[in-house]
């Protein structure tokens, strides 16, 4: 009987720990990011894609890809949230 109760308590404690630790971090996603940092992130994305993506210029020329990134860069003229930044770069990447 003691073993049974010990196993039940262990199971309950484990479930509580799993439930408590599951989920997204409590980062404030409404916080606006300055345009300078957004532009640095975009440059990092562009450099990473150019250095690591083996087929980046397979269907679009380098000029077309650079135009897409330049358009994104020009839109980063004000502070915005992570969601706003993601919307700009994901739309532009898929709208080529």
Z-matrix of the N, CA and C atoms (Angstrom, degrees):
N
C 1 1.451
C 2 1.531 1 110.59
N 3 1.340 2 117.71 1 -40.02
C 4 1.460 3 120.52 2 179.39
C 5 1.524 4 110.66 3 -64.68
N 6 1.304 5 116.43 4 -39.40
C 7 1.452 6 120.46 5 178.98
C 8 1.526 7 110.35 6 -64.12
N 9 1.299 8 116.61 7 -40.46
C 10 1.462 9 121.96 8 179.15
C 11 1.527 10 110.40 9 -62.00
N 12 1.329 11 117.78 10 -46.77
C 13 1.465 12 121.67 11 179.20
C 14 1.522 13 110.97 12 -65.65
N 15 1.308 14 116.37 13 -39.51
C 16 1.461 15 120.63 14 179.44
C 17 1.540 16 109.36 15 -63.33
N 18 1.324 17 117.14 16 -42.09
C 19 1.461 18 120.72 17 178.57
C 20 1.530 19 111.44 18 -65.17
N 21 1.328 20 116.65 19 -41.14
C 22 1.469 21 120.76 20 178.00
C 23 1.526 22 110.38 21 -63.42
N 24 1.326 23 117.73 22 -45.09
C 25 1.468 24 120.73 23 179.19
C 26 1.525 25 111.11 24 -63.99
N 27 1.313 26 116.42 25 -39.97
C 28 1.461 27 120.41 26 177.73
C 29 1.533 28 110.36 27 -63.33
N 30 1.316 29 116.78 28 -42.40
C 31 1.460 30 121.66 29 178.82
C 32 1.527 31 111.22 30 -63.39
N 33 1.309 32 117.35 31 -44.64
C 34 1.468 33 121.82 32 179.51
C 35 1.525 34 110.24 33 -63.91
N 36 1.332 35 117.27 34 -44.95
C 37 1.464 36 120.80 35 179.50
C 38 1.526 37 110.52 36 -63.44
N 39 1.320 38 116.94 37 -40.57
C 40 1.461 39 120.46 38 178.81
C 41 1.524 40 111.28 39 -64.31
N 42 1.317 41 117.00 40 -44.01
C 43 1.463 42 120.52 41 179.05
C 44 1.519 43 111.62 42 -63.57
N 45 1.312 44 116.71 43 -40.50
C 46 1.464 45 120.10 44 178.85
C 47 1.526 46 110.48 45 -63.93
N 48 1.309 47 117.21 46 -40.16
C 49 1.458 48 121.04 47 178.62
C 50 1.525 49 110.89 48 -65.83
N 51 1.305 50 117.01 49 -43.22
C 52 1.471 51 121.13 50 179.78
C 53 1.523 52 110.67 51 -64.49
N 54 1.317 53 116.90 52 -45.03
C 55 1.460 54 120.87 53 -178.92
C 56 1.529 55 110.51 54 -64.74
N 57 1.313 56 117.18 55 -40.66
C 58 1.461 57 121.25 56 -178.93
C 59 1.528 58 111.60 57 -68.22
N 60 1.318 59 117.54 58 -35.90
C 61 1.460 60 120.15 59 -176.24
C 62 1.521 61 112.96 60 -86.78
N 63 1.312 62 118.62 61 -9.04
C 64 1.456 63 121.54 62 -178.65
C 65 1.530 64 110.46 63 -84.10
N 66 1.300 65 116.45 64 141.95
C 67 1.457 66 120.08 65 175.81
C 68 1.505 67 111.53 66 124.56
N 69 1.293 68 114.96 67 179.25
C 70 1.443 69 120.61 68 -178.83
C 71 1.517 70 110.24 69 -84.41
N 72 1.300 71 114.47 70 157.42
C 73 1.451 72 119.82 71 178.95
C 74 1.530 73 109.42 72 -69.98
N 75 1.307 74 116.63 73 154.56
C 76 1.473 75 119.66 74 -176.84
C 77 1.531 76 113.31 75 -81.40
N 78 1.318 77 117.49 76 39.83
C 79 1.458 78 121.37 77 178.67
C 80 1.526 79 108.26 78 -71.23
N 81 1.293 80 115.66 79 141.39
C 82 1.458 81 120.65 80 179.70
C 83 1.531 82 109.11 81 -77.81
N 84 1.336 83 117.68 82 104.18
C 85 1.456 84 122.03 83 -177.62
C 86 1.526 85 112.15 84 -81.68
N 87 1.308 86 117.10 85 -0.76
C 88 1.456 87 121.02 86 178.76
C 89 1.532 88 110.55 87 -93.83
N 90 1.317 89 115.97 88 -11.56
C 91 1.457 90 120.77 89 -178.70
C 92 1.528 91 109.93 90 -63.97
N 93 1.316 92 116.10 91 133.00
C 94 1.461 93 120.97 92 -179.51
C 95 1.525 94 109.64 93 -86.64
N 96 1.318 95 115.06 94 140.08
C 97 1.462 96 122.44 95 -178.18
C 98 1.525 97 107.76 96 -104.32
N 99 1.338 98 117.34 97 134.21
C 100 1.473 99 119.89 98 -179.43
C 101 1.532 100 111.62 99 -63.40
N 102 1.338 101 117.21 100 149.87
C 103 1.467 102 120.49 101 -176.81
C 104 1.532 103 113.90 102 -60.94
N 105 1.325 104 117.24 103 -29.44
C 106 1.467 105 119.63 104 179.55
C 107 1.527 106 110.98 105 -62.68
N 108 1.329 107 116.66 106 -41.83
C 109 1.466 108 120.38 107 179.09
C 110 1.525 109 111.25 108 -71.08
N 111 1.313 110 117.10 109 -36.72
C 112 1.467 111 120.59 110 177.58
C 113 1.524 112 110.23 111 -63.27
N 114 1.331 113 116.41 112 -41.12
C 115 1.458 114 120.26 113 179.57
C 116 1.526 115 111.21 114 -66.22
N 117 1.339 116 116.67 115 -37.87
C 118 1.466 117 119.79 116 176.54
C 119 1.520 118 110.72 117 -63.21
N 120 1.324 119 116.83 118 -40.47
C 121 1.467 120 120.31 119 177.97
C 122 1.529 121 111.10 120 -64.33
N 123 1.322 122 116.79 121 -39.93
C 124 1.466 123 120.17 122 179.51
C 125 1.528 124 110.54 123 -65.97
N 126 1.314 125 117.18 124 -41.12
C 127 1.469 126 120.57 125 178.05
C 128 1.531 127 110.01 126 -63.92
N 129 1.324 128 116.30 127 -40.85
C 130 1.464 129 120.19 128 177.21
C 131 1.523 130 110.92 129 -62.74
N 132 1.325 131 117.58 130 -41.86
C 133 1.467 132 121.54 131 177.18
C 134 1.521 133 110.71 132 -61.16
N 135 1.318 134 116.51 133 -46.40
C 136 1.461 135 120.59 134 -179.16
C 137 1.528 136 111.02 135 -62.43
N 138 1.331 137 116.76 136 -47.41
C 139 1.462 138 120.44 137 179.62
C 140 1.524 139 111.58 138 -61.96
N 141 1.319 140 116.37 139 -41.77
C 142 1.466 141 120.35 140 179.86
C 143 1.524 142 111.06 141 -63.86
N 144 1.328 143 116.76 142 -44.30
C 145 1.460 144 119.92 143 178.77
C 146 1.527 145 111.27 144 -63.13
N 147 1.316 146 117.35 145 -43.11
C 148 1.460 147 120.29 146 -178.42
C 149 1.523 148 111.70 147 -67.28
N 150 1.332 149 117.45 148 -33.73
C 151 1.460 150 120.39 149 -178.08
C 152 1.523 151 113.46 150 -85.73
N 153 1.317 152 117.84 151 -29.06
C 154 1.458 153 119.80 152 -171.15
C 155 1.529 154 115.05 153 -111.35
N 156 1.305 155 118.25 154 -24.33
C 157 1.474 156 120.54 155 -175.57
C 158 1.527 157 109.38 156 -83.07
N 159 1.327 158 118.26 157 116.12
C 160 1.467 159 119.90 158 -174.92
C 161 1.528 160 114.36 159 -71.66
N 162 1.327 161 118.29 160 -23.64
C 163 1.460 162 119.78 161 -176.88
C 164 1.507 163 113.24 162 -121.58
N 165 1.315 164 117.45 163 32.81
C 166 1.463 165 120.49 164 -175.37
C 167 1.530 166 111.58 165 -61.54
N 168 1.332 167 116.97 166 -38.73
C 169 1.460 168 120.31 167 -176.53
C 170 1.530 169 111.72 168 -103.52
N 171 1.297 170 116.68 169 24.10
C 172 1.470 171 119.96 170 -179.12
C 173 1.529 172 111.10 171 -71.44
N 174 1.318 173 117.69 172 -43.76
C 175 1.467 174 121.11 173 -175.64
C 176 1.522 175 113.48 174 -109.13
N 177 1.310 176 116.77 175 -17.88
C 178 1.464 177 121.59 176 177.30
C 179 1.525 178 108.06 177 -127.62
N 180 1.309 179 115.76 178 144.53
C 181 1.468 180 119.44 179 179.61
C 182 1.525 181 110.27 180 -74.12
N 183 1.314 182 114.88 181 165.15
C 184 1.464 183 119.71 182 178.78
C 185 1.524 184 110.60 183 -61.80
N 186 1.321 185 117.16 184 -35.55
C 187 1.463 186 121.14 185 178.72
C 188 1.526 187 110.75 186 -63.63
N 189 1.337 188 117.53 187 -42.76
C 190 1.465 189 121.16 188 179.46
C 191 1.532 190 111.48 189 -65.56
N 192 1.316 191 116.56 190 -40.87
C 193 1.467 192 120.92 191 178.32
C 194 1.527 193 109.88 192 -64.88
N 195 1.331 194 116.54 193 -43.26
C 196 1.467 195 119.70 194 178.88
C 197 1.522 196 111.34 195 -64.03
N 198 1.327 197 117.56 196 -35.16
C 199 1.465 198 121.23 197 177.29
C 200 1.524 199 110.50 198 -63.53
N 201 1.322 200 116.54 199 -41.70
C 202 1.469 201 120.56 200 178.27
C 203 1.526 202 109.85 201 -61.11
N 204 1.328 203 117.00 202 -47.60
C 205 1.463 204 119.81 203 -179.66
C 206 1.525 205 111.70 204 -66.34
N 207 1.332 206 117.32 205 -36.47
C 208 1.465 207 119.88 206 177.80
C 209 1.531 208 111.16 207 -64.85
N 210 1.322 209 116.90 208 -39.45
C 211 1.466 210 120.60 209 177.23
C 212 1.526 211 110.74 210 -63.40
N 213 1.326 212 116.45 211 -42.62
C 214 1.475 213 120.21 212 177.18
C 215 1.522 214 109.96 213 -61.93
N 216 1.331 215 116.17 214 -45.64
C 217 1.469 216 121.73 215 -177.85
C 218 1.527 217 110.42 216 -59.31
N 219 1.323 218 116.32 217 -41.52
C 220 1.464 219 120.26 218 -178.91
C 221 1.527 220 112.32 219 -68.32
N 222 1.317 221 118.04 220 -25.23
C 223 1.467 222 121.08 221 178.74
C 224 1.529 223 112.14 222 -79.10
N 225 1.313 224 117.37 223 -12.86
C 226 1.470 225 120.59 224 -177.97
C 227 1.528 226 109.96 225 -90.54
N 228 1.310 227 116.21 226 59.63
C 229 1.463 228 121.06 227 -177.64
C 230 1.527 229 113.09 228 -105.42
N 231 1.331 230 116.68 229 4.18
C 232 1.457 231 120.51 230 179.15
C 233 1.535 232 108.76 231 -147.20
N 234 1.328 233 115.73 232 163.01
C 235 1.465 234 120.34 233 178.21
C 236 1.520 235 109.67 234 -67.26
N 237 1.321 236 115.60 235 145.09
C 238 1.463 237 120.03 236 177.35
C 239 1.519 238 109.99 237 -153.55
N 240 1.315 239 115.08 238 166.91
C 241 1.456 240 121.22 239 179.73
C 242 1.527 241 109.80 240 -79.89
N 243 1.336 242 115.47 241 170.26
C 244 1.461 243 120.34 242 175.85
C 245 1.522 244 110.86 243 -58.61
N 246 1.317 245 115.84 244 -38.59
C 247 1.463 246 120.61 245 -178.95
C 248 1.523 247 110.90 246 -65.13
N 249 1.322 248 117.15 247 -41.71
C 250 1.454 249 120.67 248 178.02
C 251 1.520 250 112.06 249 -63.92
N 252 1.328 251 116.01 250 -41.72
C 253 1.465 252 121.22 251 177.66
C 254 1.525 253 110.27 252 -63.36
N 255 1.324 254 116.26 253 -45.58
C 256 1.461 255 120.56 254 178.96
C 257 1.518 256 111.14 255 -61.03
N 258 1.329 257 116.50 256 -39.41
C 259 1.466 258 120.42 257 179.55
C 260 1.522 259 110.83 258 -61.26
N 261 1.317 260 116.73 259 -43.06
C 262 1.467 261 120.49 260 -179.19
C 263 1.524 262 110.87 261 -65.51
N 264 1.324 263 117.39 262 -50.32
C 265 1.466 264 118.13 263 -174.87
C 266 1.524 265 112.29 264 -73.27
N 267 1.308 266 118.43 265 -33.59
C 268 1.468 267 118.88 266 -179.64
C 269 1.525 268 110.60 267 -74.21
N 270 1.315 269 117.42 268 -37.54
C 271 1.465 270 120.19 269 178.60
C 272 1.506 271 110.34 270 -65.46
N 273 1.323 272 115.86 271 -45.42
C 274 1.460 273 119.83 272 -178.07
C 275 1.526 274 111.58 273 -67.24
N 276 1.318 275 117.33 274 -36.76
C 277 1.467 276 119.90 275 -179.95
C 278 1.519 277 110.81 276 -68.22
N 279 1.317 278 117.38 277 -34.31
C 280 1.456 279 120.79 278 -177.86
C 281 1.521 280 112.91 279 -90.46
N 282 1.326 281 117.22 280 -13.54
C 283 1.472 282 121.18 281 -175.32
C 284 1.524 283 112.00 282 -97.61
N 285 1.296 284 117.98 283 14.82
C 286 1.455 285 120.56 284 -175.10
C 287 1.489 286 111.77 285 -58.84
